[in-house]
């Protein structure tokens, strides 16, 4: 396992270097060689190893461990995977160049900063399903926020009539925006399922009744922001800078719901 903690960040960083080169020179195509093929699919190796590390850290024989470092590692790995997968189709240009290095830093955190926070799940399969849906929704919405930031930058350059050397290598702005909102749609549905399952099956999942905590409040606020945004998008055609800023705000609230509350409880308050 120690070797895996070394190999996974290394694979992420090498893949990130390849991605940065591709983003810096978007118009150039590299010759198909065994080396470039390895670099192109190296993230798959990193994702597989990262999944093993997260599963071993979160699901232990003593219970489910949802500490800050474990949650950060899981969300970072999922975000890197979704960004990389979207980048393969050209729908998320440049986002994996950000998420891959972050995943490289987050992957070894459970080994470097162990801080167990285990609880006995009332129904382990249901708890695992709830946790998986929650982490996927967080990762998707974080990736959506990063893509929104990229689109805000592209839109600003467009309005200022500033030339962008990478513009010809990317799909049109409207196409990127449509894909972004499909990503938000999926993340929103999963976030809704997370809130409903946490509220309805709290006893079965966490072994205690549902309570309004800071995590729940921030999650609901983020859900409300995305609800208003998606209603406006699908009914009134909201788009552009206001819609993109709404995605960023909603994602920040969702990130604060879990990672922010965990940071306050575990690092600041030491609980």
Beta strands, then each sheet from edge to edge (+ up, - down):
strand 1: 59-60
strand 2: 63-65
strand 3: 118-119
sheet 1: 1+ 2- 3+
end
